[in-house]
């Protein structure tokens, strides 16, 4: 009778040990307790305040943090949001002040072209004035990752100020919510990582474009593969790090923005063990 009770007890204890081991090996990645608000702007102005004249259009959607457990960190990361979206000169302002000031400066800069416009209009007489006086700018930022004390956001910017075509850029920021500071490549990678990471980026870009030899990239609009290096413009998530290369950075305008995702598992030899992203890396 005693032997029969020992066996079930043994298996219960063994199962408990195995279950406990499985639980301790798994990493729980939790959402950060931070709240956001947003400001939206849609402003249009026509030259000399005449609706038939060329004009400018400015659209902004600015998302920013409003509540976090650490007020000092909250203040710091809010400055990063403002500076990265509008410029360093605005970082000491409130979000509302920064947006208002940015809008005012944009419109004043456009209005400064009115003398040139009047001169062109006089020259052209009854002919339509050239379209290069029609400007626009659109910017928005979106939260892409918000876990494990890391907050990532991407700023999407597009503008046209005359010429053949507009410009499009993606600027990415990774913030450490423990310190309030921007996470850099030096925080994540071991010393001397650049060359090895560059090879990984080039190899991945070649695979994305279905070319066998990296030199073939030059035939589809990329510049020299030797000039592709980590540029600090990246986002992180639970799988890896995604680099962004904007127009003209590594390729012709027609190629557009190049996104390259590298998995943590592939970069393991280059990653610091105690980096801000270490909690995202599964063993």
C-alpha positions as CSV (number, residue, x, y, z in Angstrom):
1,X,0.0,0.0,0.0
2,X,2.8,2.4,0.9
3,X,4.7,1.6,-2.4
4,X,1.5,2.5,-4.4
5,X,1.3,6.0,-2.8
6,X,5.0,6.7,-3.3
7,X,4.9,6.4,-7.1
8,X,2.1,8.9,-7.7
9,X,3.8,11.3,-5.3
10,X,7.1,10.9,-7.1
11,X,5.6,11.8,-10.5
12,X,3.7,14.8,-9.0
13,X,7.0,16.2,-7.6
14,X,8.8,15.5,-10.9
15,X,6.1,17.2,-12.9
16,X,6.2,20.2,-10.6
17,X,10.0,20.5,-11.0
18,X,9.7,20.3,-14.8
19,X,6.9,22.8,-14.9
20,X,8.7,25.2,-12.6
21,X,11.9,24.9,-14.8
22,X,9.8,25.7,-17.9
23,X,8.3,28.7,-16.3
24,X,11.6,30.1,-15.1
25,X,13.2,29.7,-18.6
26,X,10.5,31.7,-20.4
27,X,10.8,35.5,-20.5
28,X,7.7,37.5,-19.8
29,X,7.8,40.6,-21.9
30,X,5.2,43.1,-20.6
31,X,3.7,46.2,-22.0
32,X,5.0,49.5,-20.5
33,X,2.6,51.5,-18.4
34,X,2.8,54.7,-20.3
35,X,0.0,56.9,-21.7
36,X,-0.1,59.1,-24.8
37,X,-2.0,62.0,-26.3
38,X,-1.9,63.5,-29.7
39,X,-2.2,66.9,-31.5
40,X,-3.5,67.1,-35.1
41,X,-2.9,70.0,-37.5
42,X,-4.2,70.7,-41.0
43,X,-3.3,74.2,-42.2
44,X,-3.6,75.6,-45.7
45,X,-2.4,79.0,-46.9
46,X,-2.6,80.5,-50.4
47,X,-0.2,83.1,-51.8
48,X,-1.4,86.7,-51.0
49,X,-4.5,85.1,-49.4
50,X,-6.1,84.5,-52.8
51,X,-7.6,81.0,-53.1
52,X,-6.8,80.8,-56.8
53,X,-3.1,81.2,-56.2
54,X,-0.7,78.4,-55.3
55,X,-0.6,77.5,-51.7
56,X,1.0,75.4,-49.0
57,X,-0.5,72.6,-46.9
58,X,0.9,71.5,-43.6
59,X,-0.4,68.4,-41.9
60,X,0.9,67.1,-38.5
61,X,-0.1,64.3,-36.3
62,X,2.0,64.4,-33.2
63,X,1.8,61.6,-30.6
64,X,3.5,62.3,-27.3
65,X,3.7,60.7,-23.8
66,X,1.5,62.3,-21.1
67,X,1.7,59.9,-18.1
68,X,4.4,57.6,-16.7
69,X,5.3,56.3,-13.3
70,X,8.6,58.3,-13.2
71,X,8.0,62.0,-13.8
72,X,11.7,62.8,-14.4
73,X,11.9,60.1,-17.1
74,X,8.6,61.3,-18.5
75,X,10.0,64.8,-18.9
76,X,13.1,63.5,-20.6
77,X,11.4,61.3,-23.1
78,X,8.9,64.0,-23.9
79,X,11.8,66.3,-24.9
80,X,13.1,63.5,-27.1
81,X,9.7,63.2,-28.8
82,X,9.6,67.0,-29.5
83,X,13.2,67.3,-30.6
84,X,13.1,64.4,-33.0
85,X,9.8,65.5,-34.6
86,X,10.4,69.2,-34.8
87,X,14.0,70.0,-34.0
88,X,16.2,70.7,-31.0
89,X,15.2,74.3,-30.7
90,X,11.7,73.2,-29.6
91,X,12.6,70.7,-26.9
92,X,12.1,73.0,-23.9
93,X,8.6,73.9,-25.0
94,X,5.4,72.0,-24.2
95,X,4.0,69.8,-26.9
96,X,1.3,72.4,-27.7
97,X,3.8,75.2,-27.8
98,X,6.2,73.3,-30.0
99,X,3.5,72.5,-32.5
100,X,2.1,76.0,-32.6
101,X,5.6,77.5,-33.0
102,X,6.5,75.0,-35.8
103,X,3.3,75.8,-37.7
104,X,3.9,79.6,-37.4
105,X,7.5,79.3,-38.6
106,X,6.4,77.1,-41.5
107,X,3.8,79.5,-42.7
108,X,6.0,82.6,-42.2
109,X,8.7,80.9,-44.3
110,X,6.2,80.2,-47.0
111,X,4.8,83.8,-46.9
112,X,8.4,85.0,-47.4
113,X,8.1,83.7,-51.0
114,X,5.3,86.1,-51.8
115,X,7.5,88.8,-53.3
116,X,9.0,86.2,-55.7
117,X,5.5,85.0,-56.5
118,X,4.3,88.5,-57.4
119,X,7.4,89.0,-59.6
120,X,6.8,85.7,-61.4
121,X,3.1,86.4,-61.8
122,X,3.9,89.8,-63.4
123,X,6.3,88.2,-65.8
124,X,3.9,85.5,-66.8
125,X,0.9,87.9,-67.1
126,X,-2.1,85.7,-68.1
127,X,-0.2,82.4,-68.1
128,X,-0.4,80.2,-65.1
129,X,2.3,80.6,-62.5
130,X,4.7,77.7,-62.2
131,X,3.7,74.9,-59.8
132,X,6.9,75.1,-57.8
133,X,5.1,77.6,-55.5
134,X,2.8,74.8,-54.4
135,X,4.3,73.4,-51.2
136,X,3.2,70.7,-48.8
137,X,4.5,69.0,-45.7
138,X,3.1,66.0,-43.9
139,X,4.6,64.5,-40.7
140,X,3.4,61.9,-38.2
141,X,4.9,59.7,-35.5
142,X,3.7,56.3,-34.5
143,X,4.5,54.0,-31.6
144,X,6.0,50.8,-33.0
145,X,7.0,49.0,-29.8
146,X,6.3,49.6,-26.1
147,X,7.5,46.7,-24.0
148,X,10.3,45.7,-21.6
149,X,11.2,49.2,-20.7
150,X,11.8,50.1,-24.3
151,X,9.7,52.6,-26.3
152,X,10.1,52.8,-30.1
153,X,8.6,55.2,-32.5
154,X,8.9,56.1,-36.1
155,X,8.6,59.6,-37.6
156,X,7.2,59.6,-41.2
157,X,8.0,62.8,-43.0
158,X,7.1,63.9,-46.5
159,X,7.4,67.3,-48.1
160,X,7.6,69.1,-51.5
161,X,9.2,72.5,-52.0
162,X,9.3,72.7,-55.8
163,X,11.4,70.6,-58.1
164,X,11.0,67.2,-59.7
165,X,9.5,65.3,-56.7
166,X,9.0,65.4,-53.0
167,X,11.1,63.9,-50.2
168,X,10.2,61.1,-47.9
169,X,12.0,60.0,-44.8
170,X,11.6,57.6,-41.8
171,X,13.4,58.6,-38.6
172,X,13.4,56.0,-35.8
173,X,14.0,56.4,-32.1
174,X,14.4,53.8,-29.4
175,X,14.1,55.0,-25.8
176,X,15.2,53.4,-22.6
177,X,12.4,54.0,-20.1
178,X,14.7,53.2,-17.2
179,X,17.0,56.1,-18.0
180,X,14.9,58.3,-20.4
181,X,17.8,58.2,-22.8
182,X,18.0,57.2,-26.5
183,X,19.3,53.7,-27.1
184,X,22.2,53.7,-29.5
185,X,24.1,51.0,-31.4
186,X,26.9,51.3,-28.9
187,X,24.5,50.4,-26.2
188,X,23.4,47.2,-28.0
189,X,26.5,45.9,-29.8
190,X,29.9,44.8,-28.7
191,X,32.9,47.0,-29.6
192,X,34.0,46.9,-33.3
193,X,30.6,45.6,-34.5
194,X,30.3,47.8,-37.6
195,X,32.0,45.7,-40.2
196,X,30.4,42.4,-39.3
197,X,26.9,44.1,-39.0
198,X,27.5,45.8,-42.4
199,X,28.1,42.4,-44.0
200,X,24.8,41.1,-42.5
201,X,22.9,44.2,-43.8
202,X,24.3,43.9,-47.3
203,X,23.6,40.2,-47.4
204,X,20.0,40.7,-46.3
205,X,19.4,43.5,-48.8
206,X,20.7,41.2,-51.6
207,X,18.3,38.4,-50.5
208,X,15.4,40.8,-50.3
209,X,16.1,41.9,-53.8
210,X,16.6,38.4,-55.0
211,X,20.2,38.8,-56.3
212,X,22.9,36.2,-55.7
213,X,25.9,38.5,-55.8
214,X,25.8,41.7,-53.8
215,X,27.5,43.5,-56.7
216,X,24.3,43.0,-58.6
217,X,22.6,45.5,-56.3
218,X,24.3,48.2,-58.3
219,X,22.4,47.2,-61.4
220,X,19.0,47.8,-59.7
221,X,19.6,51.2,-58.3
222,X,21.8,50.7,-55.2
223,X,25.1,52.5,-54.8
224,X,28.3,50.6,-54.0
225,X,27.7,47.7,-51.5
226,X,30.9,48.8,-49.8
227,X,29.2,52.0,-48.7
228,X,26.4,50.3,-46.8
229,X,27.0,50.5,-43.1
230,X,24.9,50.6,-39.9
231,X,23.4,54.1,-39.8
232,X,21.8,54.3,-36.3
233,X,18.3,54.6,-37.8
234,X,16.7,51.5,-36.4
235,X,13.7,50.1,-34.4
236,X,13.6,47.0,-32.1
237,X,11.0,44.5,-31.4
238,X,10.8,41.0,-29.9
239,X,12.3,39.3,-33.0
240,X,15.2,41.6,-33.9
241,X,16.4,45.0,-35.1
242,X,15.0,46.7,-38.3
243,X,17.3,49.3,-40.0
244,X,15.9,52.0,-42.3
245,X,17.8,53.6,-45.1
246,X,16.1,56.6,-46.6
247,X,16.1,57.9,-50.2
248,X,19.5,58.6,-51.7
249,X,21.2,57.1,-48.6
250,X,22.3,53.8,-50.2
251,X,20.3,53.9,-53.4
252,X,18.7,56.1,-56.0
253,X,15.4,57.9,-55.4
254,X,13.4,55.4,-57.4
255,X,14.4,52.6,-54.9
256,X,12.7,54.4,-52.0
257,X,13.2,53.6,-48.4
258,X,15.0,50.3,-47.7
259,X,14.0,48.3,-44.6
260,X,16.3,45.6,-43.4
261,X,15.3,43.3,-40.5
262,X,18.0,41.3,-38.7
263,X,17.1,38.7,-36.1
264,X,18.7,38.5,-32.7
265,X,19.5,34.9,-33.3
266,X,21.7,35.9,-36.3
267,X,23.4,38.7,-34.5
268,X,24.1,36.9,-31.2
269,X,27.9,37.1,-31.4
270,X,27.6,40.9,-31.8
271,X,25.2,41.6,-28.9
272,X,26.1,42.8,-25.5
273,X,24.8,40.5,-22.8
274,X,23.6,43.4,-20.6
275,X,22.2,45.6,-23.4
276,X,18.8,47.3,-23.2
277,X,17.4,44.7,-25.6
278,X,18.8,41.7,-23.8
279,X,15.4,41.0,-22.1
280,X,13.9,40.5,-25.6
281,X,16.4,37.9,-26.7
282,X,15.1,34.3,-26.1
283,X,17.7,31.6,-25.3
